[in-house]
């Protein structure tokens, strides 16, 4: 999982730079950076959501995944995890959990995450993940300057998610078809639209409770689509 480890290092370096700049920037600059992040998240989400040609698969995945996430109270579990890490590193950052979740979703919802992890799992080539690492490293500068140290700790769920896909691809090399990846990308895009709405403070949505839809869409697509 060389590509994933490079991705993690890039995020750590970028986040560290962002935290340094945060201490130098006035609050009004931090606020407008935050707004830019929200707008970019909406743009990215809309562009990804159009990948699907099977809207019933997408909507059923979102509904079923959201119900599962609500039953499991994933948002509360993430908050508990965030509070645990905050206690360990002794930080008072109020946006810690928000930074962790926002960064994780931005880093992991794109098709480059799935395609790059699958490519490395199947061929051993980390090229796509290395390109993604560069983009994530740059974006982490802006994210951490706006949301704080929680962005750094997004590497934990990123490692589990992205690294898990790589390992999954090693054992199931024929599973990830273009159709499945497109449906997965579309669902991820819709989650990013919701995240953008939340970041812009238009409405607070329980995006983390919708994340199980990413698993449901893979199952439904593999069953019902050729």
WOKA-V990306 format. One record per residue. RES is the residue in one letter. SS is DSSP state (A for helix, B for strand, O for the rest). NEAR is the number of other ideal C-beta (glycine too) atoms within 10 Angstrom. D_CENTER is the distance of its C-alpha to the mean C-alpha in whole Angstrom. Layout:
<<RES/SS/NEAR/D_CENTER> <RES/SS/NEAR/D_CENTER>>
This chain:
<<X/O/20/18> <X/A/13/19> <X/A/25/16> <X/A/25/14> <X/A/15/16> <X/A/18/17> <X/A/29/13> <X/A/22/13> <X/A/13/16> <X/A/21/15> <X/A/26/13> <X/A/17/16> <X/A/14/18> <X/A/25/16> <X/A/29/15> <X/A/16/19> <X/A/16/20> <X/A/25/18> <X/A/18/20> <X/A/12/23> <X/A/16/23> <X/A/19/22> <X/O/7/26> <X/O/8/27> <X/O/14/26> <X/O/7/28> <X/A/8/26> <X/A/8/26> <X/A/14/24> <X/A/17/21> <X/A/12/21> <X/A/11/22> <X/A/20/19> <X/A/19/17> <X/A/14/18> <X/A/13/17> <X/A/23/14> <X/A/20/14> <X/A/12/16> <X/A/16/14> <X/A/23/11> <X/A/19/13> <X/A/13/15> <X/A/19/12> <X/A/23/11> <X/A/14/15> <X/A/13/15> <X/A/23/13> <X/A/18/15> <X/O/11/18> <X/O/17/17> <X/O/23/19> <X/O/12/22> <X/O/18/23> <X/A/10/22> <X/A/10/23> <X/A/21/21> <X/A/23/18> <X/A/14/20> <X/A/16/21> <X/A/28/17> <X/A/21/16> <X/A/13/19> <X/A/17/20> <X/A/21/16> <X/A/19/16> <X/A/15/20> <X/A/17/19> <X/A/20/16> <X/A/14/19> <X/A/10/21> <X/A/12/19> <X/O/14/18> <X/A/20/15> <X/A/18/15> <X/A/11/18> <X/A/13/17> <X/A/19/14> <X/A/17/16> <X/A/12/19> <X/A/16/17> <X/A/20/16> <X/A/12/20> <X/A/10/21> <X/A/18/19> <X/A/19/20> <X/A/9/24> <X/A/8/24> <X/A/12/23> <X/O/6/25> <X/O/13/23> <X/O/7/24> <X/O/16/21> <X/O/12/20> <X/O/16/17> <X/A/22/16> <X/A/22/13> <X/A/20/12> <X/A/24/11> <X/A/28/9> <X/A/25/7> <X/A/26/7> <X/A/27/6> <X/A/23/4> <X/A/25/2> <X/A/24/4> <X/A/27/4> <X/A/23/3> <X/O/27/5> <X/O/22/7> <X/A/17/11> <X/A/18/11> <X/A/24/9> <X/A/25/11> <X/A/18/14> <X/A/26/14> <X/A/29/14> <X/A/22/16> <X/A/20/19> <X/A/25/19> <X/A/22/20> <X/A/15/22> <X/A/11/24> <X/O/10/23> <X/O/14/22> <X/O/22/19> <X/A/12/20> <X/A/19/16> <X/A/25/14> <X/A/16/17> <X/A/13/16> <X/A/24/12> <X/A/24/13> <X/A/13/16> <X/A/15/13> <X/A/28/11> <X/A/19/14> <X/A/14/15> <X/A/21/12> <X/A/27/12> <X/A/22/16> <X/A/19/15> <X/A/27/13> <X/A/27/15> <X/A/25/18> <X/A/26/17> <X/A/29/15> <X/O/23/17> <X/A/21/16> <X/A/26/13> <X/A/33/11> <X/O/24/13> <X/O/23/12> <X/A/27/9> <X/A/25/10> <X/A/14/11> <X/A/20/9> <X/A/20/7> <X/A/15/11> <X/A/12/12> <X/A/19/9> <X/A/24/10> <X/A/19/13> <X/A/13/14> <X/A/23/14> <X/A/21/16> <X/A/12/18> <X/A/16/18> <X/A/20/19> <X/A/14/22> <X/A/8/24> <X/O/12/23> <X/O/12/23> <X/O/7/24> <X/O/12/22> <X/O/22/19> <X/O/13/21> <X/A/8/20> <X/A/16/21> <X/A/19/18> <X/A/17/15> <X/A/20/16> <X/A/27/16> <X/A/27/13> <X/A/23/11> <X/A/24/13> <X/A/31/12> <X/A/25/8> <X/A/23/10> <X/A/22/12> <X/A/25/9> <X/A/26/8> <X/A/19/12> <X/A/20/12> <X/A/25/10> <X/A/24/12> <X/A/18/15> <X/A/20/14> <X/A/25/14> <X/O/15/17> <X/O/10/19> <X/O/11/20> <X/O/8/19> <X/O/8/17> <X/O/15/15> <X/O/15/14> <X/A/25/11> <X/A/23/10> <X/A/22/13> <X/A/26/12> <X/O/26/10> <X/O/21/13> <X/A/27/13> <X/A/20/11> <X/A/15/14> <X/A/20/17> <X/A/26/16> <X/A/20/17> <X/A/12/20> <X/A/21/21> <X/A/23/21> <X/A/14/22> <X/A/8/25> <X/A/12/26> <X/O/14/25> <X/O/5/27>>
